[in-house]
């Protein structure tokens, strides 16, 4: 902490419990904000001078600089570009980025950074933006400035998360509700160490297939569909969109199980979700399948891949009292099976969304 800063922002990461590859079809998702977070300590200034502890570098640029650097600063510059397009003219700031949210861990450090900057500018310069609007604008930073095609889920979870709750979001209507998450259960996030080398091409192929199928059926949202509606599609379209339709239904069942506190039933939904995305969306890999299978054998209530797939991370649901022992055992078995990878394990609890406080 530095005496020169007047604001502190705490911006969580996110982990998606269930609802994978549904957000770009207007479907349902069930993420939660994480207790691992990005921290921004800052004060208003004319230009932007920001230090990143993760990258161990400081950069300075004008609030009107729209030159992409292909670096972490693009997420900061993009905030100004998007706000300007909306008619806002916030000033600059000097600040430091730190926190315990690891980069490249499948916990959406990019959305966390976007919301940290957006929330600070909103507070320091009285922009009057709601949390929902902050999420929408942060998504545009990623889509329009950084050039990453992503849905609204990450930013929405970071902006609107609630401690001890997951967030049930309809990405088509943007309606949402919080869902109680059991306090004696922990989410273990296991990053396989497998870089998602195929994610861009495979993701784009899957998205094109399901969007073309929805266009053929004349629907804007996948939640309008049932399995019987897919008969007129090509076999590949039926396979891909069929997964999405079933995943929407699983999100609804997951919400019901959490609301009644049935952790075992919730875990069963997770396992079914993993098998479906692996078999019918073909978005898994041997390492993710191994983590899920081993986690369940070691006593997890349930497990599945989380994120886009083709590498990256899986989640497992375990009793909090057993979480550390479970995580260590899972890591040891994984390292024996895949010694070429360097996995990372994080124990996660649901957290409040982005917050700004005066120092």
Protein Blocks (a to p, Z undefined) as FASTA:
>chain_A
ZZkbcbdcdddddddfbhghklmnopacdddddfbdcdddddddfbdcdddfklopacdd
dfklcbdehiaklmmmmmmmmmmmnopacdddddddedjddghklnopmlmmmmmmmmmm
mmmnonopafklmmmmmmmmmmmmnopacdfklmmmmmmgcehiacdddfknopacdddd
dfkbccddddehiacfklmmmmmmmmmmmmmmmmmnopabfklpcfklmmmpcfklmmmm
mmmmmmmmmmmmmmmmmmnopaklmmmmmmmmmmmmmmmnopacfklmmmmmmmmmnopa
bdcdedjbjpajddddddfklmmmmmmmmmmmmmmmmmmbccdddddddddddddddZZ
